[in-house]
Amino acid sequence: MKIDTEIRHVTKPGANLFLELGFAPAEAKRLQAASRKQINDTQLLKQQLMDELSTWITEHHLKQAEAAAILMISRPRVSDVVNKNTAKFTIDTLVEMFSRVGKPVKLAIG
């Protein structure tokens, strides 16, 4: 059995995917704005968590290899945290790292 892998359409960067999926223009615009807001909010939250982890590493004068052992991740993953590569982590993963160092994470909605 042959699997069809032909590419039939590529959405250009910055294009409104919802419009291309057939939503009405007004609804597509609303959905795109909501999607961008959610992505931005998630990135900001990840950046805050990574800032706190980086601060913790610095305050404890840890080398990346030492931090990796404590956080139970690889040394390159510590580098990703310190360099705030948000795309490489979920919020859950970052919160789990805090639990490993005994720092509770509290979410405030406001």
C-alpha positions as a printed Julia matrix, in Angstrom:
110×3 Matrix{Float64}:
   0.0    0.0    0.0
   1.39   3.39  -1.01
   0.93   6.33   1.33
   0.1    9.62  -0.37
   2.64  12.21   0.8
   2.17  14.79  -1.93
   2.09  18.37  -0.68
  -0.92  20.11  -2.14
  -0.94  23.38  -0.27
   1.46  25.35   1.91
   0.23  28.22   4.06
   2.54  31.22   3.82
   4.03  32.54   7.07
   1.82  35.24   8.53
  -1.23  34.14   6.54
  -4.49  33.62   8.35
  -4.82  29.85   8.58
  -8.44  30.14   9.75
  -9.35  32.03   6.58
  -7.71  29.3    4.51
  -9.7   26.69   6.43
 -12.9   28.32   5.25
 -13.99  30.48   8.17
 -15.79  33.71   7.38
 -13.35  36.66   7.23
 -14.56  38.27  10.47
 -14.47  34.96  12.36
 -11.07  34.07  10.9
  -9.68  37.42  12.06
 -11.11  36.88  15.57
  -9.76  33.34  15.8
  -6.32  34.4   14.61
  -6.16  37.2   17.2
  -7.27  34.83  19.97
  -4.7   32.26  18.87
  -1.86  34.8   18.81
  -2.83  36.05  22.29
  -2.82  32.53  23.69
   0.57  31.78  22.14
   2.03  35.04  23.49
   0.6   34.42  26.97
   2.08  30.92  27.02
   5.49  32.19  25.92
   5.46  34.89  28.6
   4.63  32.33  31.29
   7.41  30.04  30.09
   9.85  32.97  30.08
   8.91  33.84  33.67
   9.46  30.27  34.79
  12.78  30.1   32.95
  13.88  33.42  34.48
  13.2   32.02  37.95
  15.05  28.77  37.21
  18.01  30.71  35.82
  18.04  32.89  38.92
  17.93  29.8   41.15
  20.89  28.3   39.28
  22.87  31.55  39.61
  22.01  32.04  43.3
  23.23  28.53  44.09
  26.42  29.05  42.05
  25.74  25.89  40.07
  27.46  24.83  36.91
  25.12  23.59  34.2
  26.14  19.98  34.8
  25.36  20.32  38.52
  22.0   21.95  37.8
  21.23  19.19  35.29
  21.78  16.51  37.92
  19.51  18.27  40.42
  16.8   19.03  37.84
  17.15  15.51  36.37
  17.61  16.8   32.84
  20.56  16.89  30.44
  23.13  19.68  30.48
  21.99  20.94  27.05
  18.45  21.23  28.46
  19.82  23.47  31.25
  21.4   25.6   28.54
  17.99  25.82  26.85
  16.45  27.02  30.13
  19.17  29.61  30.72
  18.89  30.84  27.12
  15.08  30.88  27.36
  14.36  28.6   24.41
  10.67  28.5   25.24
   9.74  26.29  22.28
  11.67  23.39  23.79
   9.63  23.16  27.01
   6.06  22.78  28.15
   4.8   24.66  31.15
   4.31  21.3   32.9
   7.97  20.4   32.43
   9.15  23.71  33.86
   6.81  23.41  36.86
   8.1   19.88  37.45
  11.67  21.23  37.57
  10.63  23.6   40.33
   9.18  20.73  42.34
  12.53  18.94  42.06
  14.27  21.86  43.75
  11.58  22.3   46.39
  10.1   25.55  45.06
   6.33  25.49  44.76
   4.73  27.24  41.8
   1.54  29.2   42.39
  -0.64  30.5   39.58
  -2.3   33.87  40.09
  -5.12  34.83  37.78
  -5.82  38.49  37.51
